[in-house]
Amino acid sequence: MSINLVSQSLDLDLDTTDQVQKRKGKSKKKERESQNAADLTYTNRQGVRKELRKVERKQKKISAEKRKRRKLKSGIEKYQEENGQDFTEINVEALKRITDLGKVSSDISEKILYKHPCRLSRDVKQRQKEEEESLFTEEDFQKFEREYKPNPR
């Protein structure tokens, strides 16, 4: 093997080990944040409780900052991001068609409500009977009377 090949392979090896070490450094920092407070305190005999409280306060502050930075999205926004298409007009037209199909005439609805067992008597509207108009006039009735009634003797 030539010297160039050996030096290039060593360079590649050194580059990969540097990258791995950088990754490990970042992951250790994340591990520290995610661990519980007891693991992050020192093991000295004195001041353990004070150190524990200090670490817990720091973790609470970090988690509160993360919550503030995080943008909350409503269910509608999430759905719009996923689909990107607006169906409101189509839905409104479908609702209009459904309402047109389901219309019941007022006579039928009144009959249904009248026969409903839980109705109150005060809620039922009494229909006023209209006077029927006859085809005959008073003169026609009098004429009929004269023709068909026997004469009083």
Helices and strands as residue ranges (DSSP letters): H 3-34, H 37-40, H 48-69, H 75-83, H 88-101, H 106-115, G 121-123, H 138-148
